[in-house]
Amino acid sequence: MVVEYIRYALTTHTPDELIAAYGLAAKHLGAAPECASYEVAQCEEVPASVTVRITWESTDAHLNGFRKGPNFPPFLSAIRPFIPEIAEMRHYAVKDSWTRA
């Protein structure tokens, strides 16, 4: 698994608008077999900073599966207005983790 982090520094849109857009886009992520999960988190100290975390099977599955598949166009349509406000969009390999049961 690989985690894609998309960090938005909102200057044009509100956090609520971005969160609502991802609410619409989420059904297309859920329909994509390449996607394992997603979450949207808003910074408490700087509310205009919003991070989206998407877990993919692999970077290749994201870039060559999802992005070339039928779920990408409607997903992109929902979030397209926010693309200029992306501060970072990268894939990370999880090297260690812990979760309280």
N, C-alpha and C positions, 0 to 999 in steps of 0.2 A: 504494500500500500504506500501511497505517496499523498502528501497533504499540500494542497494549493492554498496559499494565503493571498487574498486580494484586499489590500488596505486602501481605503478611500479617505481622502482629505476633502471633505465637502465644502465647497465655496459657493456653488450655484444652487444646489438642491438641498433640501432638508434631510436629516436622518430618517424621518418618518416616510418620506417619499422613496428613499432607497430601500428601506425595509419592506415597504409595500411592493415595490418592484420585484424584490427577491421572493416575496410571497407568491407572486404570479409565476416567476421563473422556476420556482421549486418543483412544480409538477413535472417540468421537463427534465430536471435533474433526477427526480424520482423514477421517471420512465426510462432513464439511460442505464443500461446494465454496467457501464463503466464506472458509475458513481456509487459510492458506498454510503456517504452521508454529507450533510452540509449544516452549517450554522452561521448565524449572523450575530456579531457582538458589537455593541456600541460602547465606546470609551466613556467611563464615568467622569474623568477629569476634563476631557476635551470631547464633548458630545458630537462634534462634527467629524470625529475620527471613527470610522466604522470598518470593522474587519470581517471579511467573509472567509470561512474555512471550509474547503471542499475536499473530501477524501476520495481519491481515485484509485482504481486498480493499479495504475502505473502512469507515469508521465506520457508514455506512448499511447496508452488507452485513452487518455484525455485528449491529446493532440491529434491522434490519427483515428481514434474510434469516435468519441463524442463529437469532436469538432467537425468531422466529416459525415456524421450521421444525421438522422431526421430530427433529433431533439435539439440540436444546436441552433438552427435558425429561429425557432420561437423563443428559446432561452435568451439569445442575443437581442432579439427584438424588445424583450422586457427590460433589459438592463442597458441597452445602447446609450440612452441619454446620459448615463453616469460615467461612461468610459473616460471622458476627459479629466475626471476627478480621481482617477486611480493613481495612487502614489507608489504602489508596489504590487506586482503580480508575479509570484514565483512558486515553484514546486520545491517542497522540502521532503527529504527522506527521514522518517522518524527513526531515531537511533536509540531512544530510551523513553520509557513512559511508566506511569504508575497511576492507578485509579483505586480509590477507597471503595470497597465492596459494601 
